[in-house]
Amino acid sequence: MRLIHAAALAGALALSGCIDVDMTATIDGADHATVSGHMEVQRQMLDMMGGGEAFCPAEEGGTLTTTETEARCDVRTEGSFAEVFESDPGQPSPTAVDLGDGTVRVTFPLGDMGAQTEEMRADPQAAAMMRPMLEGHTFTIRIAGAEVISSNGTIAEDGRSASFSFNLVDMLDPNLSLPETFETIVRY
């Protein structure tokens, strides 16, 4: 599953609640990345989406595991930046640019996630209805490599990854201010 498809799906599902996302893009070279991680959704939501293939396509690196109450999609795929960060036409897409010195700048658009929830935040009844579905769920995206040079996210203690994470219930906060992008420069 391409990272952008997973992130777009996760963003859409996050707006309806009931999902946890933890995805990592490891920059392996000047134009190569490995994506791994998982998304978890309530089984009822999976059934509403039309089943596992829509949520976790095997041909795109997804492995679906289901229980009576949850579905988990474990993802592992690799390829060029164009392949891994592929997006649907008209959708915001991450970018990865080789800076020519053994580093890559990776930028993920985040501003749309906050913008998509403005209407819900403005409606107290909708926010109250969504709160129980969002509580306890998180969205995390991580960029990894040999060394993180800089990031506007949280850099791990070992200096090999940077992440951007938030609790989905924060989407209901009327003062929510997501950065427009999550950007990391990483050495491969």
Secondary structure in CASP SS format (residue, H / E / C, confidence):
PFRMAT SS
TARGET T0000
AUTHOR 0000-0000-0000
METHOD secondary structure of the structure
MODEL  1
M C 1.00
R C 1.00
L H 1.00
I H 1.00
H H 1.00
A H 1.00
A H 1.00
A H 1.00
L H 1.00
A H 1.00
G H 1.00
A H 1.00
L H 1.00
A H 1.00
L H 1.00
S H 1.00
G C 1.00
C C 1.00
I E 1.00
D E 1.00
V E 1.00
D E 1.00
M E 1.00
T E 1.00
A E 1.00
T E 1.00
I E 1.00
D E 1.00
G E 1.00
A C 1.00
D C 1.00
H E 1.00
A E 1.00
T E 1.00
V E 1.00
S E 1.00
G E 1.00
H E 1.00
M E 1.00
E E 1.00
V E 1.00
Q E 1.00
R H 1.00
Q H 1.00
M H 1.00
L H 1.00
D H 1.00
M H 1.00
M C 1.00
G C 1.00
G C 1.00
G H 1.00
E H 1.00
A H 1.00
F H 1.00
C C 1.00
P C 1.00
A H 1.00
E H 1.00
E H 1.00
G C 1.00
G E 1.00
T E 1.00
L E 1.00
T E 1.00
T E 1.00
T C 1.00
E C 1.00
T C 1.00
E E 1.00
A E 1.00
R E 1.00
C E 1.00
D E 1.00
V E 1.00
R E 1.00
T E 1.00
E E 1.00
G E 1.00
S C 1.00
F H 1.00
A H 1.00
E H 1.00
V H 1.00
F C 1.00
E C 1.00
S C 1.00
D C 1.00
P C 1.00
G C 1.00
Q C 1.00
P C 1.00
S C 1.00
P C 1.00
T E 1.00
A E 1.00
V E 1.00
D E 1.00
L C 1.00
G C 1.00
D C 1.00
G C 1.00
T E 1.00
V E 1.00
R E 1.00
V E 1.00
T E 1.00
F E 1.00
P E 1.00
L C 1.00
G H 1.00
D H 1.00
M H 1.00
G H 1.00
A H 1.00
Q H 1.00
T C 1.00
E H 1.00
E H 1.00
M H 1.00
R H 1.00
A H 1.00
D C 1.00
P H 1.00
Q H 1.00
A H 1.00
A H 1.00
A H 1.00
M H 1.00
M H 1.00
R H 1.00
P H 1.00
M H 1.00
L H 1.00
E C 1.00
G C 1.00
H C 1.00
T E 1.00
F E 1.00
T E 1.00
I E 1.00
R E 1.00
I E 1.00
A E 1.00
G C 1.00
A C 1.00
E E 1.00
V E 1.00
I E 1.00
S E 1.00
S E 1.00
N C 1.00
G C 1.00
T E 1.00
I E 1.00
A C 1.00
E C 1.00
D C 1.00
G C 1.00
R C 1.00
S E 1.00
A E 1.00
S E 1.00
F E 1.00
S E 1.00
F E 1.00
N E 1.00
L H 1.00
V H 1.00
D H 1.00
M H 1.00
L H 1.00
D C 1.00
P C 1.00
N C 1.00
L C 1.00
S C 1.00
L C 1.00
P C 1.00
E C 1.00
T E 1.00
F E 1.00
E E 1.00
T E 1.00
I E 1.00
V E 1.00
R E 1.00
Y C 1.00
END
